[in-house]
Amino acid sequence: MRQLAPILLSLGMAGIIPQAAAQSDQPVSSFPYTPGLDVTAMDKTADPCVDFYQYACGGWMKNNPIPADQARWSVYGKLTQDNQRYLWGILDGLAKKTEGRSATQQKTGDYFAACMDEKAIEARGAAPLKPYFDQIDGMRSVRDLPAVLARLHLALADEGLFFGFGSNQDFGNSSQVIAFANGGGLGLPDRDSYLKTDAKSAEIRTKYVAHIGKMFELLGEPADQAKRSAATVMRIETALAKASLSRVDKRDPYKLYHKMNAKSLQALTPGFDWHAYLAAIGEGSLNTFNVTEPKFYKELGKQWRGNDMATIKTYLRWHVARSMAPALSSNFDNEHFDFFSRTLRGVKEQKPRWKRCVTLVDAQLGEALGQEFVSRAFSPELKEKALHMTKQVEDAMEKDIESLTWMSPETKKRAQEKLHTIVNKIGYPDQWRDYSAYVVKRDDFAGNVERGTTFEARRQLAKIGKPLDRKEWSMTPPTVNAYYNPQMNDINFPAGVLQPPLYDPKMDDAPGYGNTGGTIGHELTHAFDDEGRQFDAQGNLKDWWTKKDAKEFNDRAQCIVDQYAKYVVVDDVKINSKLTLGEDVADLGGLILGWMAWKTQMASMPQQAAGPRDGLTQEQRFFVGYAQWACENDRPENLRVNAMTDPHSPGKFRVNGLVVNMPEFEKAFSCKPGQPMVAVKRCRVW
């Protein structure tokens, strides 16, 4: 993916801008056009053989400082904001129009209106917390915990509430949907946030505990008590962090696959009545579970047994307040922003209200909003063009697999079978989601959020034991992103990402195949990266490789691990290349496939193989076209968090880290051996 956080967390962490700027911010009815290759974004004073990223993106970085409401600013981020401004225009119209709306238009319009009503939200203060706190305060013993926790999970869907529970495809049988019990229980971004011993990590933990204390004070606790409550929360979270898998371990599906029955699940957490929990979420008859982290659940059981009810209540009150803060009055909202965005990621100011509300509508009514977006911004012709390029890239992958000298005929046959089974989803789903059971009220913002979360939680739980819907999407149509799903074995390109400059039908083919072709190739390569390759053509976790071929793959992947491990992200922090391996492999494979598909396209359209344009040869345009999707500026605080949590390398290395491995780049720019963009040892997997 060039992923859905808890709904309210996405609102608060996404990060109000200065009033003067807010007044000049307006919705739009059409997209501003940015070409797929923007010469003004380049820095032609830079030598492409020394630092190609600076050459392709230097102008963009100079002319696009990070906005005050962003942790980072990128070409993707800029298009996302253009999409949001366009959606703002749609939603503003639907909110003001109270007659003649369809049922879905009513929901999206009224949701947006409720979210934008800051006066009403401020007047309610912390009142939306009361029903949750009443349930927590009503617990008399640990026997009451399962039912209360179930209701909180349905209402908030926040894994910070001890653990996460939902549904997913069975790793061993992708046609079956089973219950998943996931790890969780943390408030900081990652388990390593609690475990790392460097000064910066210790400073963040100190500030986190101070933030928790401030939130408890806002909830009415005296300062001394709030301080003790914060320490209690930190003690429990640290214990759970120590029992959690690392992000690198979570990239290994075998380490997340522990299928068991209800009796075995119960044995992990003696004293916690799982039958009562399941009954309270409406799934009392379940007897098959995948427990992703059994060690975590053993520690969770220990925490439940070793802490009194007052301690457990303190922990729950914190996580409810943390989860709900962005939907509460400004004192809670601002305190939440101050830590999770300003301190953690360096963001200077919150996003304007309209942007936060657009994000929420998209998160909770994404396919309803998506219908409006697609009808205005994504034509059938655009879909056909994107599908044509996708098929060309898949043809390139077929040829690439067949040409591999290190892979045996037996494994090649299985790889081709998987490739030919991949389903291409372009633009939007074939069938729109039914939101009729989701009640939206124009005067109840927090209630809308809760009902939307509960609607989605119940929708996911209802999948258990039912036939798998292979047509379902995991992203909304306006999303500026794409993904490959190894269990569905499909690649998905929402309409939002198929807009200029990321997909520019007006541009000549060279930069288009570098950019969009490279993205298609990226998602396709995920089917065969270190994680995706472990699933077969049907999406089952199954080893279809010979031992020799698996070793050959791992040896080539290790070359990329070693290469990226040398890159410095910020200060003394280097890329965790075992975490980024899948994306790094997909980046390189995608660019190679984009190049192959472009060459095929050129062979069929020799008239496009003309001379230079904008002072660039066609080959140079291909590489610059690719690089410019990754142009970005990033705050050091955000870089530090992402180095720990993000499986993607920073943009600079998603460009320079690839071209050093491509002799085609060396030839296109006449680079010489010994120059930085010419690797002594080239890496290539696919």
N, C-alpha and C positions, 0 to 999 in steps of 0.2 A: 504494500500500500504506500502510495506516495504520500478511526476506530471509534462505541457510544459511551461516553462517561455518564455517571449518574446525572440525571437531567439538571438538577439545580446546581450541581457542582460545575457543570459546563457553563451555566449562566454566570456564576460568580467568578470563576477563574478565567473565563474568557475575557474577563476584564471589562464614570460619565466624563466626557472630554470637556475642555474649557467651554464656557457658555458661548463665547464668540464663535468658536469653531462649530458648536452644535447648531447655532442659528444658520450657518451657511451650509450645513449638511441637509441635502434634500433627496427625496426618493426620485427615481428615474423610470422612464417608460421604455428605454432602449439601452443597450450596452455600449459603453465607449469602446471604440475599436483600437486595439493594440496589435500590431503585426506579429506574426509568428517568429519572424527574425527582425529585431529592432536594432538598426545600426547605431542609433543614439545610445543604446544600452552598452555598447562596447567601449573598450579603452584601447584604441589602436596604437597608443604609445607603448603598450606592454608587448613583450615578445611572447607569442603563443607557445613557443617551444620551452619557455622558462616558466610561465604561469598562465596556462590556458584559461583558467577560471577568471583571472583578472582581465585578460584580453577580451573574453566574451561578455563579462558581467561588470567590469570596472565602472563603466558609465552609469549603469543601473544602480550600483551600490552608492555611488557618489550622489546621485539625484533622488534617491529614495531613502531618506533617513527613517528610522523606525518611529512610527506614530506613537504618541504618548499612551495610547490604549492597547499597545501590542507588546508581546514579549519578543517577537521577531517579526520581520517584514520580508515578504518574498513575492515572487511572481504568482505563486499559488495563493498566498494570502491576499494579494491585491485583487485577483480574480474572484476570490471568495467574497471580498467586500463589495465588488461590483455586483455579484449575484445577490448579495444581501440587500443592497440598495434597490435593485430591481424588484426583489421580493417585497421590500418595504412598500414600494408603490402599489403592488397588488394588494397587500394586506391592509394598507391604509384605506384603499378604496372599498374593500370588503367590510372593514370596520365601520365606515361611515354610511354605507348603504345597508339599510335595515329591511328593505323590501326587495322582492324578486331574487333572493339568493337561494341557491340549492342548499341541501342539508349540510354538505361538506363546506360550502362557502360560509354558511352561518357559523359553523364551529371554528373555522380558521379566523374569520373576521371578529367574532366575539372573544375568542382567546386573545387575539392581539390587542383588542380594546381593553380587556381586563388587565393585561400585562402592562400596558402603557399608562394605566390610571395610577400614577405614583401617589396622588393625594389619598386615595382609598387605601393603598398598601401601607402608607405611613400611618394612617388613622388606626389601622388594625394592630400595629406594633408587633408584639410577640404572641398575639392571640392564637394564630394558627398552631403554635406549639402545644397549647393546653390539652387537646384531646390525647396527644401522644404522651405527654407528661402525666396525665391522669392515669393512663394505663400502666405506665412504669411505676408510679407511686402506689398503685393499687396492689402490686405484687407483695405477697406475704412470705413466700418461700420460693425455693428454686423450682418447685412444682408448677408455679405460675409462669415461669419464664418462657417455656416453649410457645404457648398460645400468644403471649404478648409479643415475642420476637417475630412470630409468623405475621401478625397484623402489621408490625413495623416494616417487615420486608415487603409485604404487598403494597404498602402505602408509599414507601421511599425507595425501594429497590437499591439500597446502598449497602455494598459489601463491608463497609466500615462497621456495620452492626453485627459484630462478631464473625459472621461468615456470609457467603452468598449461596443462594439456592435457585435453580432454574432448570432449563432443559437444553439438551443438545443432541446431536446425532451420536449414536454409539460408535466409538472409534473402531470397534471390531466388526460392526455391521451398520454401515452408513444408512441403510434403508429404515432403521429403527431409531426413534427418538426416545431417550431415557432421561431420568432425573440426574442432574449434576449437583453435587455439593462441593462448593469451591472454597478456597481460602479467603481470608479477608481480615477484618478487625483493625485495620491501620488507618491513620489519618494523614501521615506523611506519604510522599509519592512512592516510596519503595521500601522494602525491608532493609536495604542497605543504608537508608537514611538513619536508621536506629543503630546500626552496627559499625559503621565506618568511624575510625578514630582520629581522622585528620581534624585540624582546627576549624575549618569551615563547616564541616558536618556537625561538630560539637556546638558551634555557634547557632546553627539552624535549629538544633534540638532545644537549645536554651530559649530561643525566640518562640519556638512552637509551644513550649510549656507556658511561657508568658502569655501567648495568645489564648490558649485554653483557659487560663486564669481570668483573662479579661472577659471572655465569653461567659464564664460562670458568674462574674460580677454583673454583667448585663442581665443575667437570669435572676439576679436578686441576692446572690450569696455575698456575705461580707468578705473583704479582701483576704483575710487570713484563711477563711474556709475555702475560698476560691483557689487559693494557692495550694492547699492540701488536696482539693479535688483534681487539680491539674496534675499534680504528682501521681495521684492514683491512676489516672488515665494513662499517663506515660509509662508507668510500671507495667500495666497490663499489655499495652501495645508493644512494648519492648519484648516481653515474654513471647507474644505471638509472632513478632518479627523473627525472633531467633528460631522459631519452629517452621518458618515459611521457606519455600523454595526460592532460589534466586531466579532472576529473569532469564538467565542463560539456561538453567535447568528447565524452566517452563517452556523453552523452545523444543524440548525433547518430548514428543507426545507419549512415549512409553512411561515417562516419569509422572505423567498426569492421568494415567489410565489404571484405575484400581476399581474394578467392577465388583460389587458385593450386594448381598441382600440386606433386608432391614435388620436382621439379627446381628450381622457383622457391623453394620453402621452403628447400632446401639452400643455394641461392645467398645467402640472407640471413645464414647462419651458417657460412661455410667452416670446415672443420676439425671441426665437430660432425656426427657420422654419424647423420643422422635415420633411416636405415634400421635401424641397430642399436637406436636408441631405440624405434622402432615395433615391431620384432620382440620387444623385451623386454617391452612392454606387451601383446603378443599381437595386434597389429594391423599386421603387417608388409606387408600388401598395399595399404594405403591410398595413394591418389594424389590425393585432393581435400581441401583444407584451407581454412578461413577463418582467416587470420592477422590478428587484430584490430589489432595495432600493429606494422607492419613496421619502423618506425624503432626501436622498442624492441628487436626481434630483431637488427637490425644492430649496435646498441650491445652487446647480449648477446654476439654473436659476437666483437666487439672485446675484451670483457672476458675471454672464454675464451682468446683468442689472446694477450692482453697480460699475463696473470697466470700464475705458475707453479703447479704442482700443490699445493704447500703452502698457497698462498693460497686456491685453490679449495676445498681440504679444510677450511680454517678457516671459510670462509663456510658450507659445507654443515653442518659440525658445529654452528654457531650456530643455523641455522634448524631443524635436527632437534631440538636441545635446546629452542628456543623453542616449537616446535609440541608437543613431548611433555611439557613441564614440568608441566602440571596433572595428568598421570597418574603422576607420579613422587612420591618422598617429599616431605615437607613443606618441606625446605630449598629445593628447586627450585620447588615450588608457590608458596610464600610470596614468594620473590624475583620470580617472574613476576607474581604479583598486585600486589606492591608498586609495580612500574612501570606495568604496563598498566591497572590499575584505580585504584590509589591516586594515583599521580602524574598519569596522563593524564586521569582522569575524576573524581577527588576522592572515590572510594569509600573509606569508613573501614574496613570489615571485609569479609572474605570471606563468601559465602553459606554457609548451613549445608549440611552434606554431603548431606542428603536432597534439597535443592533442586537442587543441582548434578547429582545422580544422576538425578533425574526428567528434567532437561533433556537429559541424555545418552541416556537410553532413548528419549525422544521423538525425538531427532535421528537415532538409528541404527536404531530399531525402531518408528518413528512410526506406521505403519499397523497393526502388531500391537497396540500400546498403544491406538491409535485405535479398534480394534474394541471393546475393553473400555470405553472412554470413551463411545462412541456408544450402546452397548447399555444404559448406565445413565443417560445425561444428555441424550439427543437423540431425541425421539419422532418418529414419522412425521407427527404433527399439527403439530409445530413446524416441520418441514421444509416442509409444505404452506403454512403461514402465511407463512414467509419467501419461498417461491416466489411466492405471491400478491402480496406487496408488490413483489418484483422485477419482476414483469410490469407492475404499475402504474407503476413508475418508468420502465420501458422504453417504455410507452405515452406517458408524459410527454415522454420524449426524442424520440419520433417527432413529436409535436406541436411540440415546441420547434424541431426541425430545419426543419420545414415553415414555421414562422412567421418564420424568419430573413430579414431584409430585405437582408442583405449577401451572401448566398450565392445563386449562380445555380441554376436548375432542374437543370442538368447535374450539378453537384457535389452538390446535394441528393439526387438519385437515387442516386448512389454512396454517400452517407452513410447513406441509408435501407437500402440493400442491406447495408452493413456492420453496421448496427444489428440488422437482422433475422436476420443470420447468427450473432450472438453466442450462445454456449452458456452456459447458467446452471448452475453446479455448486454445489450447496447441501449443506453438512453433511459429506459423506464420499464417497469414490470408489465407483463402481458395483462395482468388482472390487478386492479387497484384494491387496496386494503379497505375493508368495511369498518368504518368508525361509528356505526349507528349505536353501539352500546356505550360509547363514551359521551357522557353528559358534560357540556361546556356551558358555563354561565358567565354572562357579561360583567357581573359584579362580584366575582369570586376568583381572584387570581390564584391564591394558594390552593384553593379547592380544585381548581382546574388542573393544576400541576399534580396534586395527589391523585385525582381521578384518572388522569392520563397515565400516570405511573402504574396505578393499579390495573388499568385496562391492559397495558402492555405486559405486566407481570402475569396476569391471568391468561392472556393470549399465548404467552410462551409456555406456561404450565399445561395449557390445554393441548399442546402438541404431543405430550407424552402418550405413547401407545397408539398414536394415530398414524395413518399413512403419511410419509414424508412429502412435503410440498417442495419439489425441486425448482419451482418457478419463483420462489420467494427471493427477495433482495434483502441485503443487510445494510444498504445505504439508500438514502432518499434521492430522488431524481435531481434536486438542485445541488447536490454535494460536489465539491471540487476535489475529487479523489477517485481512486479506482482500487479494486482488490481482486485477489484470487482466493477462492475457498477450497481447501484441499479435500474436504469431505463431500461437498457438492460437486467438486471438480468442474468449476465454472469460473470464467473471468467476467468481471462486471465493470462497465464504464458508464456512470451516470451522465445524464444530459449536461449537468453543471460543469463537468470537466472537459466536455467537448465544445468549448467556446474559445474564441481567440483570447490570449495568444497561444493557449495550450493546444488548441486545434483550430487551425486557420485555413479554411477552404479557399481563401483568396490568394494564399501564398503559393509560390512554386513548390514542387515536390520535395526538393532537397531538405530544407529545414523542417517541412512537415513530417517527413519520415524520420528525421532525427528526433524530433520532439514527440509527436503522437506515436509514430512507429516504435520509438524507443520505449515509450510507456506501455504500449501493447505487449512488446517483447518482454518487458520487465515483469508484467503480471503473468505472462505465459511461462517465463522461466521459473517463477515461484512454484509451479507444479513439479519442478525438478531440482529445487534448491535443497539444502541439508534437511529441512523439515518436510517440505512438500513431497520429496522423493520417497518418503516412507509410507505414503498412501498410494493405493493402486488406482486403476482406472475407474473403479466403482466408489472410490472414496474411503476404502477400508484401510485401517492400519495393518499393513501386510508387507513383509519383506519380499520384493520381487526381483532383487538384485543377486547376481552371483557374488560370492565372497571376494573374488578377484576384482570385479567391477566396482564393488563398494569401496574397496581399498583404493582403487584408482581415483574414484570420485573424491574420497577423503583427502588423498594426497594433493589433489588439485585445489580443493577447498582450503587446505592448510596454507597454500601459497597466498591466498587472499587474506586469510587470518593474519599471517605474518606481515603482509604488506600494510594493512590498515592499522595494525597495532602500533605502528611507528608514528602515526599522525596525531598531532597535538590538537585537542579541541579548544581548550582554554587554560591559561596558566600552566600548571604541571599535569593537567588531566588529559590523558590520551584516550583514543577510541577503545571501547571494550569490543574488540573485533569478533569475539565469540558471540556477543549479543547482536551485532550488526551483520553477521555473516550472510544470513538469508537475503537481506536487502542488497548487500554488496554483490553477491553472486547474481541476483536478479538485475541489478543495474548494468553489470558488464554483459551478461547474456542478452539483455534487452537491447542494448546499443548495437551489439553484433547482429542481432536479428533484424533490427531496423535498417542497418546498412545493407544486409542481404536483400531485404524486401525492396529497398529503394533501387538497388541495382537491377532487380527484376523489372521494376516499374520503368526505369530508364530504357531498358532494352526494348520495351514495348512502345515507348514514346520517345524516339530519338530526337524529335524536335526540341525537347526540353533540355537535352544535353548541349546547351549553347555555351557561349563564353561566360566570362565573369559578370557578376551583378554586384553592385555596391562595392566593387573592388575585391570580391571574393569569388573563388572558383566554386563550382557546384559542390565539390567534395568539402571545401571549407565551409560552405553554407550548411551542409549537413551537420557538421560538428558544432558550429556556432548555434544552429537551430536547436540541437540537443541541449547544449550547455545552458541556454537562456531560460529554460524552465526552472533551473536550480538557482537563479540569481536571488540572493537574500542578504539581509543584515540581521544580526542576532545579538541580544543582550548577553553579557557574560554570565549573569545569574541563570538565565535560561539554558545557556550552553552547558553549564555545570549540571543542572537537573537532567537535561536530555542525555548527557553522557552516561548517566546512571540508568535512565528509564526508556530511552527511545531506541528502537532497533534500527533506525536509519542513521547513517553517517551525516555530518554537516554537508551543506550543499557544495562547498569547495571540493571536498573529497569525493563527492558523487560525480564530479566532473573530472578533476585531475587524476583521481584514482583509477578512472577508466581509460582515458586516452593514453596513459603511459603503457597500457597493455595492448594497444591496437597499432599494428604496423601501418594500417590504412591512414591513421592520423599522422604518423611520422612522415609518410609520403606526401600527404595533402599539404602539409605546412613546411616541407623540406627541412625537417628537424635533423640534427646531427647526433650521433652517438655521444654520450657524455652530458647532453643537455637534460635538465630536470624532467622534461616530459617524455623522455625516452628511457624506459626501464632497462636495466641490465638483465634482469630476469623477468620475463613476462608471465603473467598468470592468465589462465583461461580454463574454465570448467566446461561451459557449453559454447 
